[in-house]
Amino acid sequence: MAQALGLDFGTTNTVLATADGETTHSMAFTSAAGTSDSMRTALSFMKDGRLRTSALKVEAGHAAIRQFIDNPGDCRFLQSIKTFAASALFQGTLIYAKRHTFEDLMEVFVQRLRTYAGNNWPSDVQRIVAGRPVHFAGANPDPALATERYNEALSRFGFPEIHYVYEPVAAAFFFAQNLKTDATVLVADFGGGTTDYSLIRFETVAGKLTATPIGHSGVGVAGDHFDYRIIDNIVAPQIGKGSHFKSFDKILEVPSNYYSSFGRWNQLSIFKTSREFEDLKKLVRTALEPEKLETFIDLVDHDEGYPLYQAVSATKMALSSADEAAFDFGPLGRGGHRTVRRADFDTWIADDLARIEGALDDVLEKTNTASTAIDKVFLTGGTSFVPAVRRIFTERFDSGRIETGGELLSIAHGLALIGERDDIAQWTVQ
């Protein structure tokens, strides 16, 4: 029987896995949205007349997205909860007049996963092994605070042991199961909010896999930033970014902070109830291009954030295999249908790519490791399919050393395997 539960609590998706010897299994979750072995890291809260006054109908994952879309205006939706973990500025959020801390939100999310798992949830778990990024996302992240919050949330489930492993280390361990010889492995883990690197030496001693960590590095840039670059260059100009309004005898630019909410589509539901949104509505009267701001307001009022996210994701995915891709988003009218060139996309994400490559330089320089000394490079995460990202590695390492696979599952399965080991302390973050 499995003694450990591997928890990959991701910015975009969450996966849970167990191990039985060298065999791993993803936990299946059954909700109103169907059955899946991964869950969107999202929550929705809605009042339900069939429940007592203080109770809320809570869903997670795709069921949360469906509840939000089916009940616009009546549902509070939260996504990418992980991005708040290391932020001292985030002290909680009000949900129907009740304050929820990060710990509360993480607990509710894991509780929903346990409910969706039903009998698949193991009853004899002695350890939960949670992944954590090398560098958390956000400005001035505090990793100690994030660990404290994780501990508080997970301890509420009564796990006897709670351990933390760097996410790329877990991915490396999963990948290393298939190594035929001793090897120095570089793992690049591209999540939704962070890019993390781990450099590890794997060796087999007396038939047992051992590892020597060589170095780690990371940066708070990943796939979500690429999505935002598409929005910022295609959508934002059509809804008023860069346009102007008249204030007394001055012509001023519409504040750019109004458009930061488009970085994450669910933020639009929060923006909808903010003072900033009310201020934006007032700007329409003095705007030089009022129709653009009116379109912005309509997108927010009609909860078009998720359809926009789908359209952007579809374009980004298509650009991974084609030089051009269609962007189709009807609510923008004629401006919502255009062709996006990969060359333009690469230009938009150039600064992000530089930071991702800079973190790679950092781990190699700190460890004094030459590219030629690395035997295998393992790329994991959906953003690894972006051609401009892959070029960072193909220009340094020959194709025979680069491998991919298990983009959604490798971290959770690696965590579960590590959780079964007697030498778990060797792998965990102290």
KEGULUM-465697 format. One record per residue (C-alpha): residue number from 1; x, y, z. Coordinates in nm, 3 decimals. Each point is the difference from the previous one (the first is absolute). Example, Ala and Ser with C-alpha at 12.3 -4.5 7.8 and 13.67 -1.06 7.14 Angstrom:
residues 2
resi=1 | east=1.230 | north=-0.450 | up=0.780
resi=2 | east=0.137 | north=0.344 | up=-0.066
***
This chain:
residues 430
resi=1 | east=0.000 | north=0.000 | up=0.000
resi=2 | east=0.114 | north=0.352 | up=-0.076
resi=3 | east=0.139 | north=0.184 | up=0.300
resi=4 | east=0.047 | north=0.335 | up=-0.177
resi=5 | east=-0.208 | north=0.244 | up=-0.198
resi=6 | east=0.173 | north=0.221 | up=-0.257
resi=7 | east=-0.165 | north=0.343 | up=-0.033
resi=8 | east=0.089 | north=0.218 | up=-0.297
resi=9 | east=-0.192 | north=0.314 | up=0.099
resi=10 | east=0.051 | north=0.196 | up=-0.319
resi=11 | east=-0.080 | north=0.351 | up=-0.110
resi=12 | east=-0.217 | north=-0.129 | up=-0.284
resi=13 | east=-0.061 | north=-0.370 | up=0.075
resi=14 | east=0.023 | north=-0.225 | up=0.304
resi=15 | east=0.081 | north=-0.372 | up=-0.009
resi=16 | east=0.008 | north=-0.256 | up=0.281
resi=17 | east=0.181 | north=-0.333 | up=-0.030
resi=18 | east=0.080 | north=-0.309 | up=0.203
resi=19 | east=0.276 | north=-0.257 | up=-0.046
resi=20 | east=0.006 | north=-0.376 | up=0.047
resi=21 | east=0.363 | north=-0.099 | up=-0.020
resi=22 | east=0.125 | north=0.139 | up=-0.330
resi=23 | east=-0.352 | north=0.031 | up=-0.144
resi=24 | east=-0.185 | north=0.330 | up=0.031
resi=25 | east=-0.366 | north=0.086 | up=-0.039
resi=26 | east=-0.174 | north=0.331 | up=-0.057
resi=27 | east=-0.299 | north=0.058 | up=0.222
resi=28 | east=-0.327 | north=0.028 | up=-0.190
resi=29 | east=-0.249 | north=0.272 | up=0.090
resi=30 | east=-0.369 | north=-0.016 | up=-0.085
resi=31 | east=-0.197 | north=0.324 | up=0.015
resi=32 | east=-0.294 | north=0.160 | up=-0.180
resi=33 | east=0.242 | north=0.064 | up=-0.289
resi=34 | east=0.087 | north=-0.371 | up=-0.042
resi=35 | east=0.301 | north=-0.211 | up=0.095
resi=36 | east=0.361 | north=0.114 | up=-0.038
resi=37 | east=0.344 | north=-0.079 | up=0.140
resi=38 | east=0.087 | north=0.369 | up=0.028
resi=39 | east=-0.193 | north=0.296 | up=0.136
resi=40 | east=0.010 | north=0.367 | up=-0.087
resi=41 | east=0.123 | north=0.187 | up=0.305
resi=42 | east=-0.321 | north=0.196 | up=0.033
resi=43 | east=-0.285 | north=0.047 | up=0.248
resi=44 | east=-0.351 | north=0.140 | up=-0.029
resi=45 | east=-0.236 | north=0.098 | up=0.280
resi=46 | east=-0.372 | north=0.055 | up=-0.044
resi=47 | east=-0.298 | north=0.040 | up=0.228
resi=48 | east=-0.250 | north=-0.283 | up=-0.028
resi=49 | east=-0.355 | north=0.036 | up=0.133
resi=50 | east=-0.010 | north=-0.371 | up=0.078
resi=51 | east=0.281 | north=0.041 | up=0.252
resi=52 | east=-0.010 | north=0.172 | up=0.335
resi=53 | east=0.046 | north=0.377 | up=-0.001
resi=54 | east=0.373 | north=0.002 | up=0.070
resi=55 | east=0.086 | north=-0.291 | up=-0.232
resi=56 | east=0.137 | north=0.036 | up=-0.351
resi=57 | east=0.009 | north=-0.236 | up=-0.294
resi=58 | east=0.372 | north=-0.046 | up=-0.063
resi=59 | east=0.154 | north=-0.159 | up=-0.308
resi=60 | east=0.358 | north=-0.046 | up=-0.118
resi=61 | east=0.170 | north=-0.053 | up=-0.335
resi=62 | east=-0.208 | north=-0.010 | up=-0.315
resi=63 | east=-0.314 | north=-0.031 | up=0.211
resi=64 | east=0.089 | north=0.338 | up=0.150
resi=65 | east=0.043 | north=0.149 | up=-0.347
resi=66 | east=-0.336 | north=-0.141 | up=-0.108
resi=67 | east=-0.174 | north=0.135 | up=0.310
resi=68 | east=0.155 | north=0.342 | up=-0.065
resi=69 | east=-0.102 | north=0.007 | up=-0.368
resi=70 | east=-0.353 | north=-0.127 | up=0.069
resi=71 | east=-0.059 | north=0.254 | up=0.277
resi=72 | east=0.166 | north=0.326 | up=-0.107
resi=73 | east=-0.032 | north=0.267 | up=0.263
resi=74 | east=-0.117 | north=-0.246 | up=0.268
resi=75 | east=0.322 | north=-0.195 | up=0.041
resi=76 | east=0.335 | north=0.094 | up=0.154
resi=77 | east=0.282 | north=-0.160 | up=-0.197
resi=78 | east=0.369 | north=-0.034 | up=0.091
resi=79 | east=0.276 | north=-0.146 | up=-0.215
resi=80 | east=0.376 | north=-0.043 | up=0.030
resi=81 | east=-0.019 | north=0.006 | up=0.379
resi=82 | east=0.365 | north=-0.100 | up=0.021
resi=83 | east=0.113 | north=0.344 | up=-0.122
resi=84 | east=-0.106 | north=0.147 | up=0.337
resi=85 | east=0.194 | north=-0.253 | up=0.213
resi=86 | east=0.321 | north=0.198 | up=0.041
resi=87 | east=-0.153 | north=0.347 | up=0.005
resi=88 | east=0.000 | north=0.181 | up=0.333
resi=89 | east=-0.237 | north=0.252 | up=-0.157
resi=90 | east=-0.269 | north=-0.266 | up=-0.037
resi=91 | east=-0.168 | north=-0.026 | up=0.339
resi=92 | east=-0.323 | north=-0.151 | up=-0.123
resi=93 | east=-0.301 | north=0.065 | up=-0.218
resi=94 | east=-0.365 | north=0.051 | up=0.084
resi=95 | east=-0.241 | north=-0.260 | up=-0.131
resi=96 | east=-0.357 | north=0.092 | up=0.079
resi=97 | east=0.114 | north=0.216 | up=0.294
resi=98 | east=0.219 | north=-0.276 | up=0.149
resi=99 | east=0.378 | north=0.043 | up=-0.013
resi=100 | east=0.196 | north=-0.292 | up=-0.143
resi=101 | east=0.378 | north=-0.013 | up=0.048
resi=102 | east=0.230 | north=-0.182 | up=-0.241
resi=103 | east=0.000 | north=-0.293 | up=0.242
resi=104 | east=-0.379 | north=-0.011 | up=-0.007
resi=105 | east=-0.010 | north=0.002 | up=-0.380
resi=106 | east=0.261 | north=-0.275 | up=-0.030
resi=107 | east=-0.185 | north=-0.210 | up=0.256
resi=108 | east=-0.332 | north=0.042 | up=-0.181
resi=109 | east=0.162 | north=-0.093 | up=-0.331
resi=110 | east=0.167 | north=-0.317 | up=0.133
resi=111 | east=-0.321 | north=-0.091 | up=0.184
resi=112 | east=-0.196 | north=0.018 | up=-0.325
resi=113 | east=0.262 | north=-0.221 | up=-0.166
resi=114 | east=-0.036 | north=-0.253 | up=0.281
resi=115 | east=-0.377 | north=0.004 | up=-0.049
resi=116 | east=0.030 | north=-0.041 | up=-0.378
resi=117 | east=0.249 | north=-0.286 | up=0.049
resi=118 | east=-0.245 | north=-0.195 | up=0.216
resi=119 | east=0.128 | north=-0.353 | up=0.062
resi=120 | east=0.313 | north=0.074 | up=-0.204
resi=121 | east=0.130 | north=0.211 | up=0.289
resi=122 | east=0.235 | north=-0.229 | up=0.199
resi=123 | east=-0.088 | north=-0.043 | up=0.365
resi=124 | east=0.342 | north=-0.105 | up=0.125
resi=125 | east=0.217 | north=0.288 | up=-0.122
resi=126 | east=0.288 | north=0.072 | up=0.237
resi=127 | east=0.163 | north=0.272 | up=-0.207
resi=128 | east=-0.109 | north=0.272 | up=-0.234
resi=129 | east=0.282 | north=0.121 | up=-0.221
resi=130 | east=-0.081 | north=0.337 | up=-0.153
resi=131 | east=0.189 | north=0.164 | up=-0.281
resi=132 | east=0.116 | north=0.359 | up=0.021
resi=133 | east=0.169 | north=0.222 | up=-0.258
resi=134 | east=0.362 | north=0.102 | up=0.036
resi=135 | east=-0.119 | north=0.362 | up=-0.014
resi=136 | east=-0.362 | north=0.087 | up=0.069
resi=137 | east=-0.184 | north=0.235 | up=-0.234
resi=138 | east=-0.076 | north=0.361 | up=0.084
resi=139 | east=0.188 | north=0.309 | up=0.108
resi=140 | east=0.229 | north=-0.053 | up=0.301
resi=141 | east=-0.121 | north=-0.357 | up=0.070
resi=142 | east=0.063 | north=-0.137 | up=0.350
resi=143 | east=0.062 | north=-0.378 | up=-0.024
resi=144 | east=-0.003 | north=-0.042 | up=0.379
resi=145 | east=-0.345 | north=0.156 | up=0.013
resi=146 | east=-0.119 | north=-0.228 | up=-0.279
resi=147 | east=0.128 | north=-0.307 | up=0.186
resi=148 | east=-0.168 | north=0.117 | up=0.319
resi=149 | east=-0.329 | north=0.039 | up=-0.184
resi=150 | east=0.031 | north=-0.338 | up=-0.172
resi=151 | east=0.074 | north=-0.162 | up=0.337
resi=152 | east=-0.304 | north=0.158 | up=0.164
resi=153 | east=-0.235 | north=-0.104 | up=-0.281
resi=154 | east=0.129 | north=-0.357 | up=-0.036
resi=155 | east=0.027 | north=-0.063 | up=0.375
resi=156 | east=-0.378 | north=0.042 | up=0.021
resi=157 | east=-0.033 | north=-0.338 | up=-0.175
resi=158 | east=0.192 | north=-0.184 | up=0.272
resi=159 | east=0.289 | north=-0.131 | up=-0.211
resi=160 | east=0.265 | north=-0.140 | up=0.237
resi=161 | east=0.282 | north=0.134 | up=-0.219
resi=162 | east=0.015 | north=0.295 | up=-0.238
resi=163 | east=0.299 | north=0.033 | up=-0.233
resi=164 | east=0.096 | north=0.244 | up=-0.276
resi=165 | east=0.201 | north=-0.071 | up=-0.312
resi=166 | east=0.102 | north=0.242 | up=-0.273
resi=167 | east=-0.229 | north=-0.059 | up=-0.296
resi=168 | east=0.282 | north=-0.049 | up=-0.254
resi=169 | east=0.168 | north=-0.246 | up=0.240
resi=170 | east=-0.320 | north=-0.207 | up=0.003
resi=171 | east=-0.019 | north=0.016 | up=-0.379
resi=172 | east=0.365 | north=-0.104 | up=-0.019
resi=173 | east=-0.061 | north=-0.298 | up=0.230
resi=174 | east=-0.292 | north=-0.113 | up=-0.218
resi=175 | east=0.215 | north=0.033 | up=-0.310
resi=176 | east=0.298 | north=-0.174 | up=0.163
resi=177 | east=-0.193 | north=-0.326 | up=0.039
resi=178 | east=0.068 | north=-0.062 | up=-0.369
resi=179 | east=0.372 | north=0.080 | up=0.005
resi=180 | east=0.218 | north=-0.288 | up=-0.113
resi=181 | east=0.328 | north=0.148 | up=0.123
resi=182 | east=0.118 | north=0.254 | up=0.255
resi=183 | east=-0.070 | north=0.351 | up=-0.124
resi=184 | east=0.007 | north=0.369 | up=0.080
resi=185 | east=-0.351 | north=0.123 | up=-0.071
resi=186 | east=-0.132 | north=0.352 | up=-0.053
resi=187 | east=-0.376 | north=0.032 | up=0.050
resi=188 | east=-0.188 | north=0.304 | up=-0.124
resi=189 | east=-0.351 | north=0.017 | up=0.142
resi=190 | east=-0.229 | north=0.251 | up=-0.172
resi=191 | east=-0.310 | north=0.060 | up=0.210
resi=192 | east=-0.274 | north=0.258 | up=-0.030
resi=193 | east=0.170 | north=0.256 | up=0.222
resi=194 | east=0.365 | north=-0.107 | up=0.037
resi=195 | east=0.289 | north=-0.154 | up=-0.192
resi=196 | east=0.228 | north=-0.214 | up=0.218
resi=197 | east=0.327 | north=-0.178 | up=-0.063
resi=198 | east=0.171 | north=-0.277 | up=0.194
resi=199 | east=0.337 | north=-0.153 | up=-0.077
resi=200 | east=0.041 | north=-0.346 | up=0.155
resi=201 | east=0.252 | north=-0.284 | up=-0.022
resi=202 | east=-0.172 | north=-0.340 | up=-0.001
resi=203 | east=0.195 | north=-0.316 | up=0.076
resi=204 | east=-0.088 | north=-0.358 | up=0.082
resi=205 | east=0.180 | north=-0.132 | up=0.307
resi=206 | east=-0.059 | north=-0.360 | up=0.111
resi=207 | east=-0.310 | north=-0.011 | up=-0.219
resi=208 | east=-0.154 | north=0.310 | up=0.156
resi=209 | east=-0.049 | north=0.333 | up=-0.174
resi=210 | east=0.183 | north=0.284 | up=0.173
resi=211 | east=0.013 | north=0.367 | up=-0.083
resi=212 | east=0.234 | north=0.285 | up=0.071
resi=213 | east=-0.158 | north=0.344 | up=-0.042
resi=214 | east=0.236 | north=0.231 | up=-0.185
resi=215 | east=-0.204 | north=0.318 | up=-0.021
resi=216 | east=-0.336 | north=0.167 | up=-0.044
resi=217 | east=-0.129 | north=0.316 | up=-0.160
resi=218 | east=-0.329 | north=0.148 | up=-0.108
resi=219 | east=-0.195 | north=0.307 | up=-0.103
resi=220 | east=-0.363 | north=0.110 | up=0.039
resi=221 | east=-0.069 | north=-0.010 | up=-0.374
resi=222 | east=-0.182 | north=-0.273 | up=-0.193
resi=223 | east=-0.302 | north=-0.077 | up=-0.217
resi=224 | east=-0.239 | north=0.248 | up=0.161
resi=225 | east=0.233 | north=0.284 | up=-0.097
resi=226 | east=-0.008 | north=-0.116 | up=-0.363
resi=227 | east=-0.381 | north=0.006 | up=0.005
resi=228 | east=0.008 | north=0.353 | up=0.132
resi=229 | east=0.235 | north=0.114 | up=-0.279
resi=230 | east=-0.261 | north=-0.109 | up=-0.256
resi=231 | east=-0.272 | north=0.186 | up=0.186
resi=232 | east=0.214 | north=0.308 | up=0.047
resi=233 | east=0.086 | north=0.023 | up=-0.369
resi=234 | east=-0.326 | north=-0.110 | up=-0.161
resi=235 | east=-0.286 | north=0.064 | up=0.241
resi=236 | east=0.104 | north=0.287 | up=0.228
resi=237 | east=0.049 | north=0.260 | up=-0.278
resi=238 | east=-0.353 | north=-0.071 | up=-0.124
resi=239 | east=-0.153 | north=0.069 | up=0.341
resi=240 | east=0.178 | north=0.324 | up=0.069
resi=241 | east=0.357 | north=-0.068 | up=0.108
resi=242 | east=0.213 | north=0.284 | up=-0.135
resi=243 | east=-0.306 | north=0.217 | up=-0.068
resi=244 | east=-0.064 | north=0.337 | up=0.165
resi=245 | east=-0.257 | north=0.197 | up=0.194
resi=246 | east=-0.047 | north=0.369 | up=0.072
resi=247 | east=0.048 | north=0.132 | up=0.353
resi=248 | east=-0.077 | north=0.373 | up=0.019
resi=249 | east=0.243 | north=0.149 | up=-0.254
resi=250 | east=0.234 | north=-0.300 | up=-0.011
resi=251 | east=0.005 | north=-0.311 | up=-0.219
resi=252 | east=0.106 | north=-0.304 | up=0.208
resi=253 | east=0.054 | north=-0.366 | up=-0.078
resi=254 | east=-0.248 | north=-0.252 | up=0.140
resi=255 | east=0.180 | north=-0.157 | up=0.301
resi=256 | east=0.165 | north=-0.327 | up=-0.100
resi=257 | east=-0.076 | north=-0.160 | up=0.338
resi=258 | east=-0.358 | north=-0.057 | up=-0.116
resi=259 | east=0.135 | north=-0.263 | up=-0.238
resi=260 | east=0.207 | north=-0.200 | up=0.245
resi=261 | east=-0.309 | north=-0.205 | up=0.089
resi=262 | east=0.018 | north=-0.160 | up=-0.343
resi=263 | east=0.315 | north=-0.182 | up=0.108
resi=264 | east=-0.230 | north=-0.260 | up=0.158
resi=265 | east=-0.349 | north=-0.034 | up=-0.135
resi=266 | east=-0.160 | north=-0.069 | up=0.337
resi=267 | east=0.129 | north=0.334 | up=0.128
resi=268 | east=-0.266 | north=0.165 | up=-0.213
resi=269 | east=-0.271 | north=-0.126 | up=0.237
resi=270 | east=0.184 | north=0.171 | up=0.287
resi=271 | east=0.061 | north=0.312 | up=-0.207
resi=272 | east=-0.375 | north=0.010 | up=-0.071
resi=273 | east=-0.075 | north=0.083 | up=0.365
resi=274 | east=0.291 | north=0.240 | up=0.051
resi=275 | east=0.017 | north=0.377 | up=0.030
resi=276 | east=0.233 | north=0.000 | up=-0.299
resi=277 | east=-0.279 | north=-0.136 | up=-0.219
resi=278 | east=-0.232 | north=0.277 | up=0.114
resi=279 | east=0.271 | north=0.255 | up=-0.080
resi=280 | east=0.043 | north=-0.154 | up=-0.346
resi=281 | east=-0.370 | north=0.041 | up=-0.071
resi=282 | east=0.026 | north=0.370 | up=0.083
resi=283 | east=0.288 | north=0.042 | up=-0.245
resi=284 | east=-0.226 | north=-0.088 | up=-0.291
resi=285 | east=-0.157 | north=0.349 | up=0.014
resi=286 | east=0.335 | north=0.171 | up=-0.060
resi=287 | east=0.176 | north=-0.263 | up=-0.211
resi=288 | east=0.115 | north=0.095 | up=-0.347
resi=289 | east=-0.085 | north=-0.351 | up=-0.120
resi=290 | east=-0.293 | north=-0.090 | up=0.227
resi=291 | east=-0.103 | north=-0.301 | up=-0.209
resi=292 | east=0.319 | north=-0.181 | up=0.105
resi=293 | east=-0.066 | north=0.044 | up=0.371
resi=294 | east=-0.364 | north=-0.099 | up=-0.055
resi=295 | east=0.122 | north=-0.327 | up=-0.151
resi=296 | east=0.225 | north=-0.051 | up=0.304
resi=297 | east=-0.297 | north=0.055 | up=0.232
resi=298 | east=-0.217 | north=-0.240 | up=-0.200
resi=299 | east=0.264 | north=-0.275 | up=0.024
resi=300 | east=0.007 | north=0.034 | up=0.378
resi=301 | east=-0.377 | north=0.037 | up=0.042
resi=302 | east=-0.068 | north=-0.311 | up=-0.208
resi=303 | east=0.271 | north=-0.212 | up=0.167
resi=304 | east=0.191 | north=-0.064 | up=-0.321
resi=305 | east=0.325 | north=-0.078 | up=0.181
resi=306 | east=-0.010 | north=-0.378 | up=-0.044
resi=307 | east=-0.089 | north=0.004 | up=-0.372
resi=308 | east=0.286 | north=0.248 | up=-0.047
resi=309 | east=0.237 | north=-0.233 | up=0.186
resi=310 | east=-0.109 | north=-0.291 | up=-0.223
resi=311 | east=0.055 | north=0.203 | up=-0.316
resi=312 | east=0.347 | north=0.111 | up=0.111
resi=313 | east=0.101 | north=-0.354 | up=0.105
resi=314 | east=-0.117 | north=-0.141 | up=-0.333
resi=315 | east=0.209 | north=0.255 | up=-0.189
resi=316 | east=0.309 | north=-0.064 | up=0.210
resi=317 | east=-0.032 | north=-0.377 | up=-0.042
resi=318 | east=-0.045 | north=0.030 | up=-0.375
resi=319 | east=0.313 | north=0.215 | up=-0.027
resi=320 | east=0.201 | north=-0.288 | up=0.147
resi=321 | east=-0.043 | north=-0.193 | up=-0.324
resi=322 | east=-0.071 | north=0.269 | up=-0.262
resi=323 | east=0.155 | north=0.326 | up=-0.116
resi=324 | east=-0.342 | north=0.169 | up=0.015
resi=325 | east=-0.314 | north=-0.056 | up=0.203
resi=326 | east=-0.348 | north=0.149 | up=0.015
resi=327 | east=-0.116 | north=0.200 | up=0.299
resi=328 | east=-0.380 | north=-0.012 | up=0.023
resi=329 | east=-0.188 | north=0.182 | up=0.272
resi=330 | east=-0.346 | north=0.111 | up=-0.112
resi=331 | east=-0.077 | north=0.251 | up=0.278
resi=332 | east=0.263 | north=0.236 | up=-0.147
resi=333 | east=-0.187 | north=0.020 | up=-0.328
resi=334 | east=0.205 | north=0.022 | up=-0.318
resi=335 | east=0.313 | north=0.065 | up=0.203
resi=336 | east=-0.044 | north=-0.339 | up=0.169
resi=337 | east=0.091 | north=-0.191 | up=-0.316
resi=338 | east=0.358 | north=0.026 | up=-0.117
resi=339 | east=0.306 | north=-0.201 | up=-0.091
resi=340 | east=0.290 | north=-0.010 | up=0.243
resi=341 | east=0.349 | north=-0.072 | up=-0.130
resi=342 | east=0.238 | north=-0.204 | up=0.210
resi=343 | east=0.273 | north=0.254 | up=-0.077
resi=344 | east=-0.209 | north=0.273 | up=0.164
resi=345 | east=-0.079 | north=-0.222 | up=0.298
resi=346 | east=0.372 | north=-0.070 | up=0.045
resi=347 | east=0.063 | north=0.374 | up=0.006
resi=348 | east=-0.272 | north=0.057 | up=0.260
resi=349 | east=0.147 | north=-0.262 | up=0.236
resi=350 | east=0.365 | north=0.095 | up=-0.059
resi=351 | east=0.046 | north=0.154 | up=0.346
resi=352 | east=-0.159 | north=-0.305 | up=0.165
resi=353 | east=0.225 | north=-0.232 | up=-0.199
resi=354 | east=0.304 | north=0.200 | up=0.111
resi=355 | east=-0.096 | north=-0.048 | up=0.365
resi=356 | east=-0.059 | north=-0.373 | up=-0.053
resi=357 | east=0.337 | north=-0.034 | up=-0.168
resi=358 | east=0.160 | north=0.214 | up=0.269
resi=359 | east=-0.115 | north=-0.245 | up=0.266
resi=360 | east=0.157 | north=-0.281 | up=-0.203
resi=361 | east=0.326 | north=0.194 | up=-0.019
resi=362 | east=-0.023 | north=0.053 | up=0.375
resi=363 | east=-0.016 | north=-0.368 | up=0.094
resi=364 | east=0.284 | north=-0.090 | up=-0.237
resi=365 | east=0.221 | north=0.286 | up=0.117
resi=366 | east=-0.066 | north=-0.053 | up=0.373
resi=367 | east=0.093 | north=-0.366 | up=-0.032
resi=368 | east=0.286 | north=0.058 | up=-0.245
resi=369 | east=-0.157 | north=-0.253 | up=-0.235
resi=370 | east=0.072 | north=0.002 | up=-0.372
resi=371 | east=-0.278 | north=-0.091 | up=-0.242
resi=372 | east=0.212 | north=-0.291 | up=-0.120
resi=373 | east=0.002 | north=-0.149 | up=0.352
resi=374 | east=-0.377 | north=-0.054 | up=-0.003
resi=375 | east=-0.103 | north=-0.346 | up=-0.119
resi=376 | east=-0.378 | north=0.048 | up=-0.017
resi=377 | east=-0.234 | north=0.297 | up=-0.016
resi=378 | east=-0.360 | north=-0.068 | up=0.102
resi=379 | east=-0.260 | north=0.261 | up=-0.097
resi=380 | east=-0.338 | north=-0.019 | up=0.167
resi=381 | east=-0.307 | north=0.222 | up=0.001
resi=382 | east=-0.216 | north=0.124 | up=-0.285
resi=383 | east=0.210 | north=0.310 | up=-0.067
resi=384 | east=0.289 | north=-0.227 | up=-0.103
resi=385 | east=-0.185 | north=-0.046 | up=-0.332
resi=386 | east=0.039 | north=0.369 | up=-0.091
resi=387 | east=0.263 | north=-0.003 | up=-0.278
resi=388 | east=0.182 | north=0.309 | up=0.130
resi=389 | east=0.034 | north=-0.170 | up=0.339
resi=390 | east=0.130 | north=-0.323 | up=-0.152
resi=391 | east=0.260 | north=0.198 | up=-0.198
resi=392 | east=0.156 | north=0.110 | up=0.329
resi=393 | east=0.095 | north=-0.364 | up=0.052
resi=394 | east=0.059 | north=-0.125 | up=-0.354
resi=395 | east=0.256 | north=0.276 | up=-0.051
resi=396 | east=0.196 | north=-0.122 | up=0.306
resi=397 | east=-0.060 | north=-0.375 | up=0.002
resi=398 | east=-0.019 | north=-0.245 | up=-0.290
resi=399 | east=-0.344 | north=-0.151 | up=-0.059
resi=400 | east=0.108 | north=-0.346 | up=0.115
resi=401 | east=0.036 | north=0.128 | up=0.357
resi=402 | east=-0.339 | north=0.175 | up=0.015
resi=403 | east=-0.308 | north=-0.194 | up=0.110
resi=404 | east=-0.359 | north=0.088 | up=0.084
resi=405 | east=-0.301 | north=-0.182 | up=0.140
resi=406 | east=-0.249 | north=-0.013 | up=0.283
resi=407 | east=-0.069 | north=0.370 | up=-0.032
resi=408 | east=-0.284 | north=-0.006 | up=0.254
resi=409 | east=0.084 | north=-0.308 | up=0.202
resi=410 | east=0.377 | north=-0.020 | up=0.049
resi=411 | east=0.022 | north=0.219 | up=0.311
resi=412 | east=-0.281 | north=-0.169 | up=0.196
resi=413 | east=0.126 | north=-0.347 | up=-0.091
resi=414 | east=0.356 | north=0.094 | up=0.095
resi=415 | east=-0.125 | north=0.132 | up=0.334
resi=416 | east=-0.185 | north=-0.325 | up=0.067
resi=417 | east=0.308 | north=-0.207 | up=-0.082
resi=418 | east=0.218 | north=0.213 | up=0.228
resi=419 | east=-0.260 | north=-0.039 | up=0.275
resi=420 | east=0.049 | north=-0.377 | up=-0.003
resi=421 | east=0.374 | north=0.022 | up=0.066
resi=422 | east=0.176 | north=-0.051 | up=0.332
resi=423 | east=0.247 | north=0.274 | up=-0.090
resi=424 | east=-0.270 | north=0.260 | up=-0.060
resi=425 | east=0.199 | north=0.260 | up=0.194
resi=426 | east=0.260 | north=-0.002 | up=-0.277
resi=427 | east=-0.259 | north=0.129 | up=-0.246
resi=428 | east=-0.198 | north=0.249 | up=0.203
resi=429 | east=0.036 | north=0.375 | up=0.046
resi=430 | east=0.122 | north=0.068 | up=0.352
***
